[in-house]
Every structure is written in structure tokens, then in C-alpha cells.
Amino acid sequence: MKISVIVAYHDEKNYIRDCLGSLAEQSFHDFEVIMVCDGCDKPDVSEWNGLSIHFARTGGAGGVAAARNVGLDSAAGEYIFFMDADDYLASDTLERLVEREVPGGVAYGRLQSTWYSRKVYFDNGEELDRQNGVEHKVYDGDMDNAYEYLPMRAKSLQGITILGMLISRKVIQEHSIRFCEDLHYFSDLPFLMQVLSHAEKTSFCEDGLYIKRKHNDPVNLPSLLQAKDDEKKVFEGMEAYRRAKKFIPAQDESKNQYLDYKFVKWLVTRIASFLVEAKPAKQKETAIVLQDTLKLLGNGVYRMLKHHPKKLIRYGMAGDAAGLAKKTRNHARKQTLFRICTSRKRYLYEKVFSKMKMMEDTVIFESFFGKSYSDSPKYIFEYLNEKYPGKYNYMWVNAGKKLSLPYSSGQMKRFSFKYFYYMARAKYIVFNGRQPQYFIKRKGNVFLETWHGTPLKKLVFDMEDVTTASPLYKEQFYIQTRSWDYLVAPNQFSEDIFRRAFMYDGKMLETGYPRNDILYREDKEQRMRKIKLELGIPEDKKVILYAPTWRDDEFYGHAQYKFTLKLDLEQMKRELGKEYVVILRTHYFIADFLDLSQYEGFAWNLSKYDDIARLYLISDILITDYSSVFFDYANLRRPMLFFTYDLEKYRSVLRGFYMDVEEELPGPMLFETEEIIESIRRIDEVKEEYQEKYDRFCKKYCSWEDGHATEKVVHAVFGLTGQEK
């Protein structure tokens, strides 16, 4: 017998048909079903005579942990697969997991949640879920790292589960692994961590689909695990976490941080809320246990956390339950006030500000949602100030931090009262990204959308499915583009895509990008010296710009990111340091995770530097991968190297690209730091080798760029005659 499927049955008679029906239709047949009846009569299974079903019983209403332990005692298979009686599988789930089976290890698949029955789900359940606002979450982290994926896919500490996993029975037997029957809500957690600690290997199977059925029938089918019992859950959650931590080496930061993160989220969402309502005596009791539990946190989790959870941890470690409760109350009040304030702003924007007289001479600029003074809006702003001083009043949107501007301009924090006031009244709006969904397009208002790059990855209506955004993403985008009066295109390739992918039928400005004009200026050499001096880069050194793309697996959870530098800077410094320096330009999400202190004088972390065009200008060589930066850098006709170390892993993403990167890239695709170094040493030969391909690339993607894009855009949008002052 290959697999023992253990089903804990608690009288889920309304759901067991889907569970057993999905097992009966499996494409893999070498398995037995052990149904453990916990305090209830066994169901009628005559409909599934083809299944090998064995029944067992617990001594009473022992709960899920007891039922699963009884199932383990009865199992004969080489592998164990646990199911809840109200869940079901795709027809090939077991087959896919067996294909990834690891003797002495674990193969685990994906979990999806739904309210629908098996028939409805597989017919059109995903579409119905989307219509009802239920997202089928696709985890963006490292799915092959079980210590990351299995905790982080769960919404809470309680949601960490062993469901959907094919586990070697050998591992369970040799190490006497059992479910903790005294844990009513969290018995999966210590069991899972113990299995992972002894597994020889773990393997992720994307096609191994386990459907977790949601239901809400508290009368006929009360859910023991979801029943509200805050005090018991609070203490049991801490106990389960302490037991689970015993099976993860304390010094292994990478394995600890994901479970630690889920516990901290449990502290924020459940323990803190419990302390707010608890009486002083219970607060004191909880504080003692919490203080002891928090000592188990590793250092790795802290870089994943924001200010509020860090503050709660400090109170908890100090045993200050009253302080923790007070901080939680204050935080909740701030959140409530924020929601009320936002509603007031929206009301004033829609009912008052948008009815006021339009400011005919006011221009609003926003670049990357207010995060920087950069990109095409920057160069349009500077051109207007240089050529038409005093003609307009300007307002720049910032993300909460003042921008450093070379000309007089007001500033406003995004979504502040001031922001709503000017967004409602300004005649001209210049953005390089999408405007808010509730933006009101007024008669006479002029909206210039510059966008922010030649598209490499597929956009909006060219995307077959949207799994990482709102189910209404395409509809919202379509509505937003109706407000655009002008859209800037850098080349014919982009214009064709923008028309189709945005379903845009407005005025297209075939000008090239204003942000690239700096790459064609006659005073380039002077500007390069000035920028190098500003950044402290030696004028006598050649500059290598390394600008890798954002990868979806550089991700822990919502707004939590990680980064591992694959380029060996130590080796590059040793072999190229006399002639070159390196500038790193990573995604701003992960800028703070780069520590280059040991490479001082050779490597600069300029990930938060506002204007990447100025970094292009001072760079002699670009190293990138699948980032669209190479479209802009090609305007300089300087060498490019493509560090595609994870090409095989990235191929599924490449299928979502508009171009065949392996065919069109105007430089070599390299996989090791040694290859990068060797190519730099013979850069003149590399340039000559790829010259023909480079010329074709530039003809297709750079032919509209001539250094006058800003002038053309300004004259078209602002109706200026070109008579400069």
C-alpha cells in the first residue's frame, strides 16, 4: 500500500460525499482510506465500494488530534496523507504528489479555500469566488522552502496545517511523532515542525491541489477549531508555539523567522486584543506566559516587522501587560480616526472641492505615487520652469517625506486634505502611474499620463489571468484610462501595446520619454563629472551599474521583503577594483537589506537614489537581468550584460513577456560571477560581438528618442507655441 489517507470524521454528513467522491475519482489508485469516527456513528459509504475504506474510533470526543493519532496507529501505507472530512481534492492531487514523493521526506501542495461544493468549484467555483470578492491567494515567496511556505501561506498561527502534505510514514514511526492531544486548536503546529525537522528532504508540488471547504453551520456542524474561546486559544497558541520551536535549531535564523513572524502576528491580532478586555489578574497571568514565550523569538523576524508589533514585543518582554493593552487601544483608536478622516476627505473632494472653480494655472506632478522626484514628470517640471518661468503654479505629491526640488513649488502629502483639494481644482495633472480610482475627471481638466517604461511583462488586458491583484483590476484600470487625455509612448512597440493592453483610444504622444532626454544632452560629459562628484564616486574609475529586476520570491508577507545578492562583490572587487566601481540599484522595497560596508570605496547602494537616468549617464556598463531598464539604457549605446542566474526558474515568468529575451537581448546572458568578470575584461570584444543585435534592438525600441521628448510633450499638452522666454 502506497498511501494511507487519514480522514478525521466528526459527523460531517453534509460534506463527506465530496471528500470521498474526490478520493474515488483519483487518477492514482494505490491508497487506503482510514476514516476515524470521533464520538459519532460511521457514515454510510456503500456508494464508494471501490474505495478501500477502514473504520476506526477514538475513545470518545477526543478532537482532531486524537482522531489522527488513531489513524496513524491503523495506517499501513508508505506515506501518510491527512484530510478533514469537509474538504476534497482535485482528481490528480495524489498522483502529482506521488510524482514528487521523497523517501524519508515530505511532498506538499497548494491549499485553496472555497465556500462551494466540489462540483460547483471545479465547474466555475473560482469565477464565483472572484465575483464574491474571494481571492484565491497565490503565495509569492519561496515555495520550495517548507519552513517559509507552510507557515506563511496560513492567515494566522492557528491556520498552519499539515493538510495537503504527503508525509513519509518512516519519518513518523522512527521518531515517534504524534499529535499533542492536549492541544485543542493548535495540534498541527508542533507535529508539522517535528516532521520537517526529521524529513530528509521537502518538495513543493504546485499541481497538488487540496480544497479547504469553508462553511458556517454552527447549529448542525459546529467547528471545534473555530469556536470562539479567546482565553483558551490565547494560552494554547503560546504553548503550541513553544513546543514547535523545540524542533527548529535556534541558530538557524532562516528557518525560525517565518514561524516567529506568524507568532508575532498572533500577538498583535489575538493576544493583544485579549489583554485589552481581560481583568487585571488575567492580564498579569497572561503577561508572565507571554514574557517567557517571547524569549524564543529569533533576531531574523525583526526586519520583517513594522513599528507597532515591535512596540508590542517590547512591552511583552518587559512583562507589562497594562502597557501592551494601552498601546493596542491607542493603535485601534488611531486606525478608527484614520478611517473617519479618510471618509471626510473623500466627501469634501466629491461634494465640495470638485464643485469649486478650476485653477487654470496650476499643475500637479506625481512620480511613483509620491515616492520620489524623478522620471518624466521631473523633466517636464524642470523644462516648464526653465523655458516658461512664472507661467504656472506647481504642486508636487509626496509620500510623506518632503521632496528636494530645484524650483519653487508647493508640496502635499498623498491623500492629505491638501491633496484632495488640489486634485479637485488643478487644471493640469502629470502622473507616471495610475490615479486613484475615485478621481473625478472635470470638464477642462487635462490629464497627462507619461507611464514609466517600455513594457516587458504583459499588461492589463493582455494578461490572461490576474492572480496578484483585485478581482476588479481590469475593470478599474479601464475606467482610470478613460480620464487620460494624453499618453506618452517611447516607441511604436509600446504604442501598439498601450493601445491594446490599456484599451486606450485617446491621444498618444509619439515622442519618446522625457526622462531619457538627459541621455542625449550635449553637456553629457560635464553632467557626468558633476554627478560623480555629488555621489563621491572617483572620477578616474569606470562605473558598473547593477540593476536587477524585482523578483516575486523576494517576499515574506504583506509589505515584508527579503533579498540575497547573487553577484559576488568580493570577487569583483578583488579582480576589477583597480579599474571599476559598482553601483547597485535594486527595488526600493529591499534597499535597506543591502549592507555594503565591507565594500566601501568599491560598491555604492543607490537603490533609493531618485533618478535612475542620472545613474545611467555615469555608467560605462549595465548589468541587469529581466528588468526593463535595458530599454532606456540602450539609448547610450553602451555595453550591457545580462546576469540571468535563475533563468530556468524564471522561464514561467518569461512566458508572460512581450519579447523573446533570449533572442532579442543585445548582450550575453551569463550565469556566474566569473562569467561577468570575464566579459567585463573583454568588454570591447563583447560589444563588437553583439553590435548587430544591438543595432536592431535600438532601431526597434529607441528610434523615437532624440533628446527633445520633453519639448514635444510640453508643447502638445500645454498648448504652448514654442516661443521660449
Solvent accessible surface area in square Angstrom, and as a share of the most:
residue,aa,sasa,rsa
1,M,100,0.45
2,K,41,0.17
3,I,0,0.00
4,S,0,0.00
5,V,0,0.00
6,I,1,0.00
7,V,0,0.00
8,A,3,0.02
9,Y,2,0.01
10,H,40,0.18
11,D,55,0.29
12,E,18,0.08
13,K,123,0.52
14,N,104,0.53
15,Y,28,0.11
16,I,8,0.04
17,R,140,0.51
18,D,28,0.14
19,C,0,0.00
20,L,0,0.00
21,G,6,0.06
22,S,1,0.01
23,L,2,0.01
24,A,46,0.36
25,E,104,0.47
26,Q,3,0.01
27,S,57,0.37
28,F,36,0.15
29,H,141,0.63
30,D,67,0.35
31,F,14,0.06
32,E,10,0.04
33,V,0,0.00
34,I,1,0.01
35,M,0,0.00
36,V,0,0.00
37,C,1,0.01
38,D,8,0.04
39,G,57,0.55
40,C,20,0.12
41,D,113,0.58
42,K,116,0.49
43,P,20,0.13
44,D,113,0.58
45,V,28,0.16
46,S,66,0.42
47,E,102,0.46
48,W,25,0.09
49,N,127,0.65
50,G,84,0.81
51,L,23,0.11
52,S,47,0.30
53,I,29,0.15
54,H,90,0.40
55,F,67,0.28
56,A,19,0.15
57,R,137,0.50
58,T,18,0.10
59,G,95,0.91
60,G,34,0.33
61,A,96,0.75
62,G,37,0.36
63,G,7,0.06
64,V,22,0.13
65,A,4,0.03
66,A,10,0.08
67,A,0,0.00
68,R,9,0.03
69,N,5,0.02
70,V,39,0.22
71,G,0,0.00
72,L,18,0.09
73,D,100,0.52
74,S,57,0.37
75,A,6,0.05
76,A,63,0.49
77,G,1,0.01
78,E,95,0.43
79,Y,10,0.04
80,I,0,0.00
81,F,0,0.00
82,F,0,0.00
83,M,0,0.00
84,D,24,0.12
85,A,0,0.00
86,D,14,0.07
87,D,0,0.00
88,Y,0,0.00
89,L,2,0.01
90,A,12,0.09
91,S,62,0.40
92,D,39,0.20
93,T,1,0.00
94,L,0,0.00
95,E,57,0.25
96,R,75,0.27
97,L,0,0.00
98,V,24,0.14
99,E,105,0.47
100,R,103,0.37
101,E,49,0.22
102,V,18,0.10
103,P,101,0.63
104,G,3,0.03
105,G,0,0.00
106,V,0,0.00
107,A,1,0.01
108,Y,0,0.00
109,G,0,0.00
110,R,60,0.22
111,L,43,0.21
112,Q,13,0.06
113,S,49,0.32
114,T,0,0.00
115,W,121,0.42
116,Y,47,0.18
117,S,36,0.23
118,R,47,0.17
119,K,151,0.64
120,V,53,0.31
121,Y,8,0.03
122,F,92,0.38
123,D,95,0.49
124,N,77,0.39
125,G,0,0.00
126,E,71,0.32
127,E,77,0.35
128,L,49,0.24
129,D,1,0.00
130,R,84,0.30
131,Q,124,0.55
132,N,100,0.51
133,G,55,0.53
134,V,29,0.17
135,E,97,0.44
136,H,27,0.12
137,K,117,0.49
138,V,59,0.34
139,Y,13,0.05
140,D,39,0.20
141,G,4,0.04
142,D,45,0.23
143,M,60,0.27
144,D,94,0.49
145,N,41,0.21
146,A,3,0.03
147,Y,19,0.07
148,E,0,0.00
149,Y,9,0.03
150,L,1,0.00
151,P,0,0.00
152,M,10,0.04
153,R,36,0.13
154,A,11,0.09
155,K,193,0.82
156,S,37,0.24
157,L,1,0.01
158,Q,31,0.14
159,G,36,0.35
160,I,4,0.02
161,T,18,0.10
162,I,0,0.00
163,L,4,0.02
164,G,1,0.01
165,M,0,0.00
166,L,1,0.01
167,I,0,0.00
168,S,4,0.02
169,R,56,0.20
170,K,101,0.43
171,V,6,0.04
172,I,10,0.05
173,Q,103,0.46
174,E,113,0.51
175,H,72,0.32
176,S,88,0.57
177,I,1,0.00
178,R,104,0.38
179,F,6,0.02
180,C,32,0.19
181,E,98,0.44
182,D,95,0.49
183,L,6,0.03
184,H,72,0.32
185,Y,14,0.05
186,F,5,0.02
187,S,7,0.04
188,D,19,0.10
189,L,2,0.01
190,P,4,0.03
191,F,1,0.01
192,L,0,0.00
193,M,1,0.00
194,Q,30,0.14
195,V,0,0.00
196,L,9,0.04
197,S,44,0.28
198,H,67,0.30
199,A,19,0.15
200,E,126,0.57
201,K,129,0.55
202,T,36,0.21
203,S,10,0.07
204,F,13,0.05
205,C,7,0.04
206,E,102,0.46
207,D,83,0.43
208,G,1,0.01
209,L,21,0.10
210,Y,0,0.00
211,I,0,0.00
212,K,54,0.23
213,R,37,0.14
214,K,64,0.27
215,H,45,0.20
216,N,125,0.64
217,D,37,0.19
218,P,97,0.61
219,V,129,0.74
220,N,113,0.58
221,L,17,0.09
222,P,81,0.51
223,S,43,0.28
224,L,79,0.39
225,L,57,0.28
226,Q,123,0.55
227,A,51,0.39
228,K,176,0.74
229,D,54,0.28
230,D,48,0.25
231,E,76,0.34
232,K,88,0.37
233,K,7,0.03
234,V,0,0.00
235,F,44,0.18
236,E,13,0.06
237,G,0,0.00
238,M,0,0.00
239,E,47,0.21
240,A,0,0.00
241,Y,0,0.00
242,R,52,0.19
243,R,51,0.19
244,A,0,0.00
245,K,20,0.08
246,K,159,0.67
247,F,55,0.23
248,I,6,0.03
249,P,60,0.37
250,A,95,0.73
251,Q,157,0.70
252,D,40,0.21
253,E,70,0.31
254,S,57,0.37
255,K,69,0.29
256,N,4,0.02
257,Q,7,0.03
258,Y,6,0.02
259,L,1,0.00
260,D,0,0.00
261,Y,13,0.05
262,K,15,0.06
263,F,0,0.00
264,V,0,0.00
265,K,84,0.36
266,W,8,0.03
267,L,0,0.00
268,V,37,0.21
269,T,84,0.49
270,R,67,0.24
271,I,0,0.00
272,A,0,0.00
273,S,52,0.33
274,F,26,0.11
275,L,0,0.00
276,V,37,0.21
277,E,143,0.64
278,A,18,0.14
279,K,159,0.67
280,P,109,0.69
281,A,81,0.63
282,K,51,0.21
283,Q,27,0.12
284,K,142,0.60
285,E,80,0.36
286,T,0,0.00
287,A,8,0.06
288,I,110,0.56
289,V,37,0.21
290,L,2,0.01
291,Q,62,0.28
292,D,74,0.38
293,T,0,0.00
294,L,0,0.00
295,K,146,0.62
296,L,72,0.36
297,L,19,0.09
298,G,21,0.20
299,N,124,0.64
300,G,1,0.01
301,V,0,0.00
302,Y,65,0.25
303,R,115,0.42
304,M,1,0.00
305,L,15,0.08
306,K,121,0.51
307,H,120,0.54
308,H,21,0.10
309,P,20,0.13
310,K,64,0.27
311,K,59,0.25
312,L,0,0.00
313,I,2,0.01
314,R,127,0.46
315,Y,58,0.22
316,G,3,0.03
317,M,77,0.34
318,A,74,0.57
319,G,28,0.27
320,D,55,0.29
321,A,9,0.07
322,A,65,0.50
323,G,12,0.12
324,L,1,0.00
325,A,1,0.00
326,K,122,0.52
327,K,40,0.17
328,T,19,0.11
329,R,84,0.31
330,N,52,0.27
331,H,62,0.28
332,A,53,0.41
333,R,140,0.51
334,K,128,0.54
335,Q,82,0.36
336,T,60,0.35
337,L,116,0.57
338,F,134,0.56
339,R,142,0.52
340,I,90,0.46
341,C,39,0.23
342,T,48,0.28
343,S,72,0.46
344,R,141,0.52
345,K,25,0.10
346,R,81,0.30
347,Y,131,0.50
348,L,52,0.26
349,Y,3,0.01
350,E,57,0.26
351,K,117,0.49
352,V,62,0.36
353,F,27,0.11
354,S,12,0.08
355,K,149,0.63
356,M,69,0.31
357,K,163,0.69
358,M,21,0.09
359,M,43,0.19
360,E,101,0.45
361,D,62,0.32
362,T,5,0.03
363,V,0,0.00
364,I,0,0.00
365,F,0,0.00
366,E,3,0.01
367,S,0,0.00
368,F,73,0.31
369,F,80,0.33
370,G,1,0.01
371,K,92,0.39
372,S,12,0.08
373,Y,15,0.06
374,S,3,0.02
375,D,10,0.05
376,S,0,0.00
377,P,0,0.00
378,K,18,0.08
379,Y,25,0.10
380,I,0,0.00
381,F,0,0.00
382,E,32,0.14
383,Y,25,0.10
384,L,0,0.00
385,N,19,0.10
386,E,91,0.41
387,K,63,0.27
388,Y,7,0.03
389,P,77,0.48
390,G,79,0.76
391,K,87,0.37
392,Y,22,0.08
393,N,89,0.46
394,Y,15,0.06
395,M,13,0.06
396,W,0,0.00
397,V,0,0.00
398,N,8,0.04
399,A,55,0.43
400,G,48,0.47
401,K,167,0.71
402,K,149,0.63
403,L,20,0.10
404,S,102,0.66
405,L,36,0.18
406,P,77,0.48
407,Y,77,0.29
408,S,105,0.67
409,S,31,0.20
410,G,27,0.26
411,Q,23,0.10
412,M,4,0.02
413,K,119,0.50
414,R,54,0.20
415,F,78,0.32
416,S,25,0.16
417,F,76,0.32
418,K,95,0.40
419,Y,2,0.01
420,F,3,0.01
421,Y,54,0.21
422,Y,44,0.17
423,M,8,0.03
424,A,4,0.03
425,R,31,0.11
426,A,1,0.01
427,K,39,0.17
428,Y,19,0.07
429,I,0,0.00
430,V,1,0.00
431,F,1,0.00
432,N,2,0.01
433,G,7,0.06
434,R,53,0.19
435,Q,5,0.02
436,P,14,0.09
437,Q,108,0.48
438,Y,55,0.21
439,F,21,0.09
440,I,60,0.31
441,K,74,0.31
442,R,47,0.17
443,K,202,0.86
444,G,42,0.40
445,N,11,0.06
446,V,26,0.15
447,F,0,0.00
448,L,1,0.00
449,E,0,0.00
450,T,0,0.00
451,W,18,0.06
452,H,71,0.32
453,G,8,0.08
454,T,6,0.03
455,P,8,0.05
456,L,8,0.04
457,K,84,0.36
458,K,79,0.34
459,L,33,0.16
460,V,1,0.00
461,F,67,0.28
462,D,28,0.15
463,M,54,0.24
464,E,177,0.79
465,D,78,0.40
466,V,23,0.13
467,T,65,0.38
468,T,95,0.55
469,A,33,0.26
470,S,45,0.29
471,P,49,0.31
472,L,99,0.49
473,Y,40,0.15
474,K,54,0.23
475,E,100,0.45
476,Q,34,0.15
477,F,3,0.01
478,Y,83,0.32
479,I,98,0.50
480,Q,8,0.04
481,T,1,0.01
482,R,93,0.34
483,S,13,0.08
484,W,9,0.03
485,D,47,0.25
486,Y,44,0.17
487,L,0,0.00
488,V,0,0.00
489,A,0,0.00
490,P,3,0.02
491,N,1,0.01
492,Q,87,0.39
493,F,33,0.14
494,S,0,0.00
495,E,16,0.07
496,D,70,0.36
497,I,6,0.03
498,F,0,0.00
499,R,84,0.31
500,R,125,0.45
501,A,0,0.00
502,F,0,0.00
503,M,95,0.42
504,Y,7,0.03
505,D,120,0.62
506,G,26,0.25
507,K,115,0.49
508,M,13,0.06
509,L,7,0.04
510,E,95,0.43
511,T,11,0.06
512,G,0,0.00
513,Y,1,0.00
514,P,0,0.00
515,R,25,0.09
516,N,2,0.01
517,D,12,0.06
518,I,4,0.02
519,L,2,0.01
520,Y,71,0.27
521,R,103,0.38
522,E,184,0.82
523,D,50,0.26
524,K,58,0.25
525,E,109,0.49
526,Q,119,0.53
527,R,64,0.23
528,M,29,0.13
529,R,120,0.44
530,K,135,0.57
531,I,1,0.00
532,K,18,0.07
533,L,148,0.74
534,E,96,0.43
535,L,29,0.15
536,G,53,0.51
537,I,6,0.03
538,P,49,0.31
539,E,112,0.50
540,D,124,0.64
541,K,45,0.19
542,K,91,0.38
543,V,0,0.00
544,I,0,0.00
545,L,0,0.00
546,Y,3,0.01
547,A,2,0.02
548,P,11,0.07
549,T,18,0.10
550,W,56,0.20
551,R,13,0.05
552,D,80,0.42
553,D,32,0.17
554,E,14,0.06
555,F,35,0.14
556,Y,4,0.02
557,G,10,0.10
558,H,161,0.72
559,A,36,0.28
560,Q,16,0.07
561,Y,31,0.12
562,K,42,0.18
563,F,31,0.13
564,T,91,0.53
565,L,48,0.24
566,K,101,0.43
567,L,4,0.02
568,D,61,0.31
569,L,3,0.02
570,E,83,0.37
571,Q,24,0.11
572,M,0,0.00
573,K,76,0.32
574,R,160,0.58
575,E,65,0.29
576,L,11,0.06
577,G,18,0.18
578,K,198,0.84
579,E,86,0.39
580,Y,8,0.03
581,V,1,0.00
582,V,0,0.00
583,I,0,0.00
584,L,0,0.00
585,R,43,0.16
586,T,6,0.04
587,H,51,0.23
588,Y,93,0.35
589,F,76,0.32
590,I,3,0.01
591,A,4,0.03
592,D,114,0.59
593,F,62,0.26
594,L,22,0.11
595,D,105,0.54
596,L,21,0.10
597,S,81,0.52
598,Q,125,0.56
599,Y,27,0.10
600,E,148,0.67
601,G,47,0.45
602,F,6,0.03
603,A,8,0.06
604,W,47,0.16
605,N,55,0.28
606,L,24,0.12
607,S,5,0.03
608,K,126,0.53
609,Y,38,0.14
610,D,57,0.30
611,D,6,0.03
612,I,37,0.19
613,A,3,0.02
614,R,44,0.16
615,L,0,0.00
616,Y,5,0.02
617,L,0,0.00
618,I,1,0.00
619,S,0,0.00
620,D,49,0.25
621,I,4,0.02
622,L,0,0.00
623,I,0,0.00
624,T,0,0.00
625,D,0,0.00
626,Y,2,0.01
627,S,14,0.09
628,S,43,0.28
629,V,25,0.14
630,F,0,0.00
631,F,5,0.02
632,D,8,0.04
633,Y,0,0.00
634,A,0,0.00
635,N,9,0.05
636,L,19,0.09
637,R,113,0.41
638,R,43,0.16
639,P,16,0.10
640,M,3,0.01
641,L,0,0.00
642,F,0,0.00
643,F,4,0.02
644,T,0,0.00
645,Y,58,0.22
646,D,23,0.12
647,L,12,0.06
648,E,127,0.57
649,K,130,0.55
650,Y,16,0.06
651,R,85,0.31
652,S,67,0.43
653,V,52,0.30
654,L,22,0.11
655,R,182,0.66
656,G,28,0.27
657,F,12,0.05
658,Y,42,0.16
659,M,13,0.06
660,D,82,0.42
661,V,4,0.02
662,E,80,0.36
663,E,116,0.52
664,E,44,0.20
665,L,3,0.01
666,P,2,0.01
667,G,3,0.03
668,P,16,0.10
669,M,40,0.18
670,L,16,0.08
671,F,85,0.35
672,E,100,0.45
673,T,10,0.06
674,E,98,0.44
675,E,67,0.30
676,I,0,0.00
677,I,3,0.02
678,E,86,0.39
679,S,8,0.05
680,I,3,0.01
681,R,137,0.50
682,R,84,0.31
683,I,24,0.12
684,D,112,0.58
685,E,100,0.45
686,V,5,0.03
687,K,76,0.32
688,E,139,0.62
689,E,113,0.51
690,Y,46,0.17
691,Q,73,0.32
692,E,126,0.57
693,K,50,0.21
694,Y,9,0.03
695,D,80,0.42
696,R,135,0.49
697,F,5,0.02
698,C,7,0.04
699,K,162,0.69
700,K,91,0.39
701,Y,5,0.02
702,C,2,0.01
703,S,73,0.47
704,W,56,0.20
705,E,14,0.06
706,D,65,0.33
707,G,17,0.17
708,H,99,0.44
709,A,0,0.00
710,T,8,0.05
711,E,56,0.25
712,K,81,0.34
713,V,0,0.00
714,V,0,0.00
715,H,44,0.20
716,A,45,0.35
717,V,11,0.06
718,F,12,0.05
719,G,62,0.60
720,L,25,0.13
721,T,117,0.68
722,G,24,0.23
723,Q,142,0.63
724,E,84,0.38
725,K,171,0.72
